[in-house]
Every structure is written in structure tokens, then in C-alpha cells.
Amino acid sequence: LNGRPTSIAFVGFMGAGKSTAAHVVARELGLEVADTDEMVAREAGTSIAALFANEGEAGFREREERVVLEALSRGGVVSLGGGAVESERVRAALREHVTVWCEVGVDVAWARCSGTDRPLARNRDGFKRRFAARSPLYAEVARVHMPTEDRSVPPVAPWLSALRDLPGVAMIWARSRSGSYPALIGEGATRLLDPVSAPAPGARTFAIADRGALAATGEMLPATGERPPLEVEGGEPAKTFAAAEGILASLIEAGVRRDDALLAFGGGVVGDLAGFCAAVYQRGVPIVQVPTTLVAQVDSAYGGKTGVDMPQAKNYVGAFHQPWAVLADPAALRTLPAPELAAGFAEVVKTALIHGGDLWERVRAIEALDAEAVAPLIFDCARTKIDIVAADERDGGRRAVLNLGHTVGHAIEAASSYGRYRHGEAVALGMLAALRLSGQDELREEVAGLLERAGLPRSLDPAIAVDDVIEASGRDKKRTADGIGFVLVDGPGAVVHGAEVGVDSLRAAVNELTESGGR
Ligand SMILES: NC(=O)c1ccc[n+]([C@@H]2O[C@H](COP(=O)([O-])OP(=O)(O)OC[C@H]3O[C@@H](n4cnc5c(N)ncnc54)[C@H](O)[C@@H]3O)[C@@H](O)[C@H]2O)c1
């Protein structure tokens, strides 16, 4: 950057494991590590605890700021003290480097720090207050989010090294029980496969690419050697078992081995389809997801749900298969037709309702929908989804909130043979039904207005029979012996799952969608 060396800096609260992570990464990259707490102590010729006692926190921070700025300018790996981000000058400097936020929950941090000689870990309430005050500061400077709750350091080093040359790309290290992977988001992200190389040494990558995405923005397809991509159709009607069988046959013909990898280039349809093929081909090969639609960049590429539709019900056959990496470049959205962008916006609104807070405020403020307006939201939507999946990979609990609007949405898709609405459009209608079932009249009005401004429908095509939608809702995969289990909204940021809904209420909510204006 401007000819100055770029450092890899680790920030995070006390006990987050910054120093361990910094040492692992530095070793792998053959770089020096600077630990700023150690440097301050060395310079002062005393322990940090003694320094606090002698000079107070202010004295310590003054020394720390100087040491941190110096260490960052050297272009190595730097592990910062937890409070260094309180300095505005340090925050400004960190934004010029690859800053990694080692994230832990406050209880884990307290368990690791209490009873040690750390001067700021003596009183639990004070510790919690500091944690709350500093978290937004870490978020402000972080380009990389890396959970460190389980103390292990993921294979993050080559990605961090590559990020030094791509200042527009941010990364979330996604963890779930069955696998962990990097999600890289930002301008230039699709160029990252090359420097980091394929999933295993000697592995070849076979691309399965949406024909429409290739035609519109084929230059974003990561290089996969001499092998031409296998072209498939996008669009919901193409997400079938027959299409998967066709892809699997082509993979056999192309001689794809178990140590090779697949790459999905396109929207959610190709991502789900190719992901499913990767899950079952020779019982599983790695897949890189390169999402090119808004639906895929904010939602479908992450979380490992893959599958195909059956004529009777949507996504009924599939597998959980976490990606090896997700590379999402928002520049791909510039060629996306307006109705596709709008369909993705429905998932953005859904995610914002689930997350609430600042994300909801930013989304509700959008006046005109275009690729530039949504690009800054992609990272936060991805993060929301990845965090939810980390807590509950298999949909047994909290992950179910991601299905907000989807029970009725999927039913509308199935009842219209997947041909009438885009997935996002159906979700938009499903969300309005869910808000009605939640008794959220005012919020429903606001969401309906937002969706309508984006060009999404607010009323159901009268050609679709309400009875068919009700029947298809009963086949929703979220159905268990106890009933369907709806996702309802108490307010932005307060979404609950597993709510019981009677058939009469459901019918009233769907009926309302068919009335003029959907009011
Ligand atoms: N797995 C999950 O967790 C998950 C989550 C949400 C949605 N989904 C699935 O995602 C699917 C919908 O995905 P979608 O909305 O991306 O649809 P899609 O994949 O059908 O893509 C929509 C259209 O956009 C075109 N396209 C793609 N990229 C383009 C680009 N950059 N420029 C121009 N055109 C481009 C495609 O050719 C296609 O015609 C649904 O099947 C849904 O079930 C899955």
C-alpha cells in the first residue's frame, strides 16, 4: 500500500488467543512476530502489571500507541494488546493493514483471564463493560473475522498473505461442526484461488458454471487450468435430480478423482446443484463456491446446504456439504438483471430482520436498489448467516430462523411448479405472510413498501390456488411430528422459530396475499 509494507495484525479482547494465532501464522509464512505487550514491558524494563501500578493505564497506553505504530510499519506479523484499539491513531493505522479480529465470547474470555495477573481481569463487571465497549472498535478495524473459541488456529496463513495484495477483500473464517472454511468477500476475491492454490496439492479444479453468469461476467471465473467449465443452466426449473445426474455423468467422463475439487460459478441454483454433486460424487469432494448473484452472495453460498427440487416439494433431496472456500466479488452483480437483484434483496431484508440493529437500519434506508447500494451489505449478511450456522449447523434449532418467509415461500414455488416466481420473489411473499402471522402490522407495511420499491411482488398471482399453497406448506421440510413450526417476528432482531400456527391463520395470511395490493 503506497509502497509501505503491509503487516498482518491480530486484535481482540484479552484471552482471545491473539498471540498464539500470530505465532502460528508467522511461522507458516516465515515472518517475524512482534508482540506489543512484550515490547512495552521490555522497553519499560518491568511487567505490565507493575507498569499499570506505577504509571496507570494512561501511561501504559501512551507507550503502547508508540510501540504499535512502530511495529505495524515493519510489514511482519503483529499481536496487539487488547486495548490498543482504543487509540484513534492505532485504529487509523490498522485500517491500512490486514487486521484479524480473534473473536471469543465474553464468558470464554473471562474464564481464560480471571485469576491471572492481568490488571484488567480482576472484576467481572468491569471486564464485561470493557468487552462491550471494545467490540465495536475491533469490528471497525477488522478485515478478517476469525473465531478463536476452541483455541485452534485454522489454516488461515496463506489467505492472510494473499489478502495483503487485495485491500478490497475481507474474510470471515466460518466454523461449523463438520468443517471450517474461509469466506472471502470484496472486489478481486475471485482472484484468490490462484495464489492460495487448489484444496490439496496436485488437486485439479473442475468448474461447473451457470451459462448466463459465464456470458455476463465470465472473466470472473477463477482460472482452473486447461479444463473448460461444464456449462449448466441457471433458474429454478434447472435445479432437478436429472440435472444433477447429468453433471455427475460428465464428472465421471472427465475423469474427476476423489482428490480433485469442484467449483460452482453462478447463482444459488448452480451452487446448490454443484454442491449436491460435490457431496455425493465418490462420497464427497471439496467444492469452492463462487457466487455471482445477490441471493448467492448474501445467503446460499455459505452454510453447506445443497440439494435439488422434487416436483412435489422444494429442496427435498440434498446433503449438508460445507464449501472449501467461498469467493464472492460484488462486482459480479453489475451485470445482474434488475429482477434478479431484487430477488436477492428479499434475502437481504430477511437477514436484516433476523439481525436487527445497524444492519436493519441500513437496509430500511435503501431508496433505490442497485449493485452499488447492496455491495456494502454483503459482508454483514454473510456474517449473520455464518454466525447462525456456526451455532447450529443442522437446522435443529437457531438455524431455523434463516427460514423466515421460506415455509410459505417454498410452498408458493412448489404450488406453481417453480416456474412463476424467482426464489427471492416467493420469499418476499412468504415474509409478508410470516409478518401477518406474527401480528406485526406496522412492520409488515414497512417491509411491503421496501420490497415493492425494490420491484418485488406484494400480492400473489391469482392463478396460484391458495389450497395448493396451504397443502405444499404442510410438506415443508421443517415439519416434524409436532407440526410445521413457523418462523415468526417479534421485531427486527427478534425472530423466533418453532412457533405453532393453525391452518386457519395460515389460510388467512395466504388469502391476504391474493387480495389486491396484498394489504
Ligand atoms: N443453500 C442455501 O442455503 C440456499 C439459500 C438461499 C437460496 N438458495 C437457493 O438459491 C436458488 C436461487 O438462487 P438465485 O436467485 O441466485 O438464482 P439462479 O441461480 O437461478 O440465478 C438467477 C439468474 O441469474 C443469472 N446470473 C447469475 N449470475 C449472473 C451475473 N453475474 N450476471 C448476469 N446474470 C447472472 C443466471 O443465469 C440465472 O438465470 C434457489 O434454488 C434457492 O433455493 C439456497
The ligand as an SDF file (V2000), in Angstrom:
LIG
                    3D

 44 48  0  0  0  0  0  0  0  0999 V2000
  -28.3070  -23.4340    0.0020 N   0  0  0  0  0  0  0  0  0  0  0  0
  -28.8630  -22.4460    0.6480 C   0  0  0  0  0  0  0  0  0  0  0  0
  -28.6350  -22.2460    1.8230 O   0  0  0  0  0  0  0  0  0  0  0  0
  -29.7790  -21.5140   -0.1070 C   0  0  0  0  0  0  0  0  0  0  0  0
  -30.1590  -20.2910    0.4620 C   0  0  0  0  0  0  0  0  0  0  0  0
  -30.9370  -19.4180   -0.2880 C   0  0  0  0  0  0  0  0  0  0  0  0
  -31.3350  -19.7740   -1.5590 C   0  0  0  0  0  0  0  0  0  0  0  0
  -30.9690  -20.9750   -2.0710 N   0  0  0  0  0  0  0  0  0  0  0  0
  -31.3730  -21.3850   -3.4240 C   0  0  0  0  0  0  0  0  0  0  0  0
  -30.8640  -20.4570   -4.3600 O   0  0  0  0  0  0  0  0  0  0  0  0
  -31.6480  -20.5590   -5.5350 C   0  0  0  0  0  0  0  0  0  0  0  0
  -31.8560  -19.1810   -6.1220 C   0  0  0  0  0  0  0  0  0  0  0  0
  -30.6220  -18.6340   -6.4690 O   0  0  0  0  0  0  0  0  0  0  0  0
  -30.5020  -17.3640   -7.4380 P   0  0  0  0  0  0  0  0  0  0  0  0
  -31.5270  -16.3840   -7.0680 O   0  0  0  0  0  0  0  0  0  0  0  0
  -29.0870  -16.9650   -7.4070 O   0  0  0  0  0  0  0  0  0  0  0  0
  -30.9530  -17.9190   -8.8510 O   0  0  0  0  0  0  0  0  0  0  0  0
  -30.1640  -18.5570  -10.0980 P   0  0  0  0  0  0  0  0  0  0  0  0
  -29.0060  -19.3190   -9.6530 O   0  0  0  0  0  0  0  0  0  0  0  0
  -31.1730  -19.2360  -10.9000 O   0  0  0  0  0  0  0  0  0  0  0  0
  -29.6360  -17.2760  -10.8870 O   0  0  0  0  0  0  0  0  0  0  0  0
  -30.5620  -16.3820  -11.4190 C   0  0  0  0  0  0  0  0  0  0  0  0
  -30.2400  -15.9910  -12.8530 C   0  0  0  0  0  0  0  0  0  0  0  0
  -29.1530  -15.0770  -12.8620 O   0  0  0  0  0  0  0  0  0  0  0  0
  -28.2360  -15.4110  -13.9120 C   0  0  0  0  0  0  0  0  0  0  0  0
  -26.9400  -14.9050  -13.4570 N   0  0  0  0  0  0  0  0  0  0  0  0
  -26.1670  -15.4030  -12.4880 C   0  0  0  0  0  0  0  0  0  0  0  0
  -25.1380  -14.5770  -12.2390 N   0  0  0  0  0  0  0  0  0  0  0  0
  -25.2420  -13.5550  -13.1090 C   0  0  0  0  0  0  0  0  0  0  0  0
  -24.4800  -12.3700  -13.3290 C   0  0  0  0  0  0  0  0  0  0  0  0
  -23.4330  -12.0560  -12.5540 N   0  0  0  0  0  0  0  0  0  0  0  0
  -24.8780  -11.5370  -14.3170 N   0  0  0  0  0  0  0  0  0  0  0  0
  -25.9750  -11.8190  -15.0510 C   0  0  0  0  0  0  0  0  0  0  0  0
  -26.7400  -12.8980  -14.8660 N   0  0  0  0  0  0  0  0  0  0  0  0
  -26.3820  -13.7600  -13.9010 C   0  0  0  0  0  0  0  0  0  0  0  0
  -28.3750  -16.8890  -14.0540 C   0  0  0  0  0  0  0  0  0  0  0  0
  -28.0090  -17.3090  -15.3330 O   0  0  0  0  0  0  0  0  0  0  0  0
  -29.8440  -17.1280  -13.7720 C   0  0  0  0  0  0  0  0  0  0  0  0
  -30.5780  -17.0110  -14.9440 O   0  0  0  0  0  0  0  0  0  0  0  0
  -32.9230  -21.2550   -5.1350 C   0  0  0  0  0  0  0  0  0  0  0  0
  -32.9620  -22.5400   -5.6870 O   0  0  0  0  0  0  0  0  0  0  0  0
  -32.8520  -21.3420   -3.6400 C   0  0  0  0  0  0  0  0  0  0  0  0
  -33.4960  -22.4670   -3.1220 O   0  0  0  0  0  0  0  0  0  0  0  0
  -30.2020  -21.8410   -1.3750 C   0  0  0  0  0  0  0  0  0  0  0  0
  1  2  1  0
  2  3  2  0
  2  4  1  0
  4  5  1  0
  4 44  2  0
  5  6  2  0
  6  7  1  0
  7  8  2  0
  8  9  1  0
  8 44  1  0
  9 10  1  0
  9 42  1  0
 10 11  1  0
 11 12  1  0
 11 40  1  0
 12 13  1  0
 13 14  1  0
 14 15  2  0
 14 16  1  0
 14 17  1  0
 17 18  1  0
 18 19  2  0
 18 20  1  0
 18 21  1  0
 21 22  1  0
 22 23  1  0
 23 24  1  0
 23 38  1  0
 24 25  1  0
 25 26  1  0
 25 36  1  0
 26 27  1  0
 26 35  1  0
 27 28  2  0
 28 29  1  0
 29 30  1  0
 29 35  2  0
 30 31  1  0
 30 32  2  0
 32 33  1  0
 33 34  2  0
 34 35  1  0
 36 37  1  0
 36 38  1  0
 38 39  1  0
 40 41  1  0
 40 42  1  0
 42 43  1  0
M  CHG  2   8   1  16  -1
M  END
$$$$
